[in-house]
Amino acid sequence: MELSFILIPIFAFVLAKGFLEHRAAARKDHVRLLEEALKNPALDRATIESLAFQLTGARAPRHQGPSRLLAFTLAIGWLALFTGAGIWLIGRVLSEDAASAAGVMVAVVGFGIVTYPFALRELEARQKP
């Protein structure tokens, strides 16, 4: 009986120590793999932020910009892009060169409006030290 009071805590300690060492080794392998992945020069910014979050547990500080304005800008851009494509196609079907030219111009402007917010965000990200 007295022997069990001695052996049970020792056995529990050995089990707990083995479990903790196994978790530490798994965490060390995970961190090593993440560090190797971060060294890859072909990663985009979103992947790097995701890997950094897995390493540190902290998200990069993001300023919450005007998301409604961005959504409105993107909606106007998509409408202009597809409206321009539609006008261009109708102009081609009806052999109207003026309508085709106007459709292409509207589509190009719509594409510019759609890509403008993303270009600004990338420019901001590259200017920060």
C-alpha positions in Angstrom: 0.0 0.0 0.0 2.8 2.4 0.9 4.6 1.4 -2.3 1.5 2.5 -4.4 1.6 6.0 -2.8 5.2 6.3 -4.0 4.8 4.6 -7.5 1.6 6.2 -8.6 2.9 9.8 -8.4 6.2 8.7 -10.1 4.2 7.0 -12.9 1.9 10.0 -13.3 5.0 12.3 -13.5 6.7 10.1 -16.1 3.5 10.1 -18.2 3.0 13.8 -17.9 6.7 14.5 -18.7 6.5 12.2 -21.8 3.4 13.9 -23.0 4.8 17.4 -22.6 8.1 16.4 -24.3 6.1 15.0 -27.2 4.1 18.2 -27.5 7.2 20.3 -27.3 8.9 18.3 -30.1 5.8 18.6 -32.3 5.7 22.3 -31.7 9.4 22.7 -32.5 8.9 20.8 -35.8 5.9 23.0 -36.6 7.8 26.2 -35.9 10.7 25.0 -38.0 8.5 24.2 -40.9 6.8 27.6 -40.6 10.2 29.4 -40.5 11.3 27.5 -43.6 8.1 28.5 -45.4 8.6 32.1 -44.5 12.0 32.1 -46.1 10.4 31.3 -49.5 10.8 34.5 -51.6 7.8 33.6 -53.8 5.2 34.1 -51.1 2.5 36.8 -51.3 1.7 39.2 -48.5 -1.4 37.4 -47.3 0.4 34.0 -47.0 3.2 35.7 -45.0 0.7 37.3 -42.7 -1.0 33.9 -42.2 2.3 32.1 -41.4 3.3 34.9 -39.1 0.0 34.6 -37.3 0.6 30.9 -36.8 4.0 31.6 -35.4 3.2 34.5 -33.1 -0.6 34.3 -32.6 -0.9 38.0 -33.3 -2.5 39.5 -36.3 -0.8 42.3 -38.2 -2.4 45.7 -37.3 -4.9 46.6 -40.0 -6.5 49.9 -40.2 -10.2 49.5 -40.9 -10.6 51.7 -43.9 -13.9 52.8 -45.5 -15.2 49.3 -46.3 -18.5 50.7 -47.5 -16.8 53.0 -49.8 -14.6 50.2 -51.1 -17.7 48.0 -51.7 -19.4 50.9 -53.5 -16.4 51.5 -55.6 -16.1 47.9 -56.5 -19.8 47.6 -57.3 -19.6 50.7 -59.6 -16.5 49.2 -61.3 -18.2 45.8 -61.9 -21.3 47.5 -63.3 -19.2 49.6 -65.6 -17.0 46.7 -66.7 -19.9 44.5 -67.7 -22.0 47.2 -69.1 -19.1 48.3 -71.3 -18.6 44.7 -72.4 -22.3 44.4 -73.2 -22.3 47.7 -75.2 -19.2 46.5 -77.0 -20.8 43.2 -78.0 -24.1 44.8 -79.1 -22.0 47.3 -81.2 -20.2 44.4 -82.8 -23.4 42.5 -83.5 -25.1 45.6 -85.0 -21.9 46.7 -86.8 -21.9 50.1 -85.0 -18.3 51.3 -84.6 -19.3 54.1 -82.3 -21.1 51.8 -79.9 -18.2 49.3 -80.0 -15.7 52.1 -79.2 -17.9 53.4 -76.4 -18.3 49.9 -75.0 -14.6 49.3 -74.9 -14.0 52.7 -73.2 -16.6 52.0 -70.6 -15.2 48.5 -70.0 -11.7 49.8 -69.6 -12.8 52.5 -67.2 -14.8 49.9 -65.2 -11.7 47.7 -65.1 -9.7 50.6 -63.8 -12.2 51.3 -61.1 -12.3 47.7 -60.0 -8.5 47.4 -59.7 -7.8 50.9 -58.3 -8.4 50.1 -54.6 -6.2 47.0 -54.8 -3.4 48.9 -56.4 -3.6 51.6 -53.7 -3.5 48.9 -51.0 -0.4 47.2 -52.5 1.3 50.6 -52.9 0.7 51.4 -49.2 2.0 48.0 -48.2 5.2 48.5 -50.2 5.8 52.0 -48.8 5.8 51.0 -45.2 9.2 50.1 -43.7 
